[in-house]
Amino acid sequence: AYLYFEVNRCSNAGELVEAVRYQREAYTLTPEGHPDRARHASNLGGSLSLAVREGVIGARAAAREVSGLVDDVWRMARAGVTPNHRRLILTNTQELARTAPLLLLKGLGAVEAVRAVEALRGHLSGGMHAPRLPDGRVNDELAAAYLAAAARYESAQERAVEGITSYA
């Protein structure tokens, strides 16, 4: 958190580039599965966004890196065993959730920005798709109603992506 605070206090382009480099190093050196990795990913994403806003680095390159960070955070959240663990990861990645969509929109376009929003939103819901019910756990009528609702949800997700793609 301190390093991210210092990034926001940078007074010139050289300091900002160096701060982003340190954020990237903190993220890269933190092993997968470590509790601080999500926070480092979030801080790096926020720093990259600031560097783009300040004109220090290009939006496309930064957006590609942020897209990878979003994917990594998504994997971390999916590996979380409980909804509370996924919420903790989301809490630690608020800066990424706040900055990634706009940076991705600017650098890679609408489809990638929406994909990031959906991935980040998926932390709390447990996934990008409706969860599958284990066979035999609920009565057939309830299972059929759930499957129909899940199909409608996934169809709406697909239509949203197709609609956005047509504007890109």
N, C-alpha and C positions, 0 to 999 in steps of 0.2 A: 504494500500500500504506500509506503514511504517513497519508493522509487517512482510509482505512478504520480504521486503528488509533485515530485521534483520535475517530472516531464512537463507537467502543466505550468511550471514556473520558468521554463527555458526562455532565455531572452534573445537567442539568435539561432539561425539555422544549424550551425555547427553543433551547438549544444543539443538541439532537438534530434539530430541524426545520431549523435552519441547516445542519447537517452533511449532512443528506439533500439539501438544496437544492444544496450544493456538489458532492455526488456526482452528482446529476442533471446539473448543468452540465458536469462533467468528461466524463460519458458523451455528452451531447448535442453538445458541441463537438469530440469526437473523430470525425474523418471515417470513413465506412464504408471498410473495407479496411485501416485503420490497425491495427498489431499490438497497441496498447493498448486498443482498443475492447472486446474481450471481457473484459479485466480490469476496466475501468470498469463494464461491465454487471453483472459479478459483484459488485463492491463496492457498487453501487447496490442490487442485490437484497438483499444482506445487510443494508444499512443500513435499507431499507424494512421488512425482517423485524423488525429490532430496534425500529424505531419502532412497529410494530404491537404487539409484545410489551410495550412500555412504555406503550401506550395513547395515544400521541401522534397517530397517524393511524389511520383506519379500515381494517379488514382488506380490505374489498371493493375500495376504490380502490387500495390498495397491491397487491392480488393482480392486478388488471387491468394495472397497470404492469409487474409482475413477469412476467406472462404474455407481454407484448410483449418483455421482455428475453430470456426463454427462446427465443422465436421468432427474435429477432435473433441470439442465440448459435448457434442451430440453423443459420441461414443462413450464418453465418461458418464454422461447422464444415463444412458441405456445400461451401463454396467452397474449403476446404483441399484442396490438390492431392494430398497424400499422407496415409497413416494417421498418420505422425509429426506432420504439421502439425495434424491434428485432435486428436491427443493433447496437443499444446502448448496448443491452445485449451481443451481440457477441464481441463488443469492450471491454466490461468489463470482458470478459472471454478468452482473448487471451492466457493467460498462460495455461489454461486448454486445449485449442485447440492445443497448441504447445506440451504439455507434455503427454496428455492422450493417444493418439494412441500408442506411443512407450511403455508406461507402460502397457497398456492393451495387447499389442502384447506379451510382455515379461511374464506377469502374467497370462493371460487368453487365449491367442492365437489369431490367425488371424481373426477369425469371429467376435470376440468381438471388436477387434481394428477397423475393417472396419465398424462395426455398429456405433462405436463412431464417426468415421470420417464422416459418412453419417448423423448422428444426428447433428453434429456441422455444417456441410455444409448446412443442412436443415434450419438453422436459417434464412439465407438470402433468400432462395428460398421459404420459407413459409411452408415447409413440406417435408417429406420423400417420399410422393407420389404426383403425378401430381394433382393440385387442381381440384375440380369438378366444372363444369359450372352450374349455376342455369338454370333450364329449361326456355326456351323461351327468353333468353337474346340475343342470336345470331341466325342467320339464320341456317337452318337445315344442309346445305352443310358445312358450317364452323364448326358447332358443331360436325358433323361426322368426319371431318378431325382432329379436336382437340382430340376427343375421341380415334381415331386410334393412334395418336402420343402419347397420354398419356398411352395407353396400351403397346405400344412398349417400352416406357421409364420404366414402371413398370416391364415389362418382362426382360429388360436388368438388372434392379436392382436385380431381383430374380436370374437370371443366374450368376451374379457376386457373390452373396452370396453362391450359390450352388458350383460354381467353387472354391471359397476360402475354403469352407467346405471340398472339396475333397482333398485339400492340408494339412488340419489341422490334 
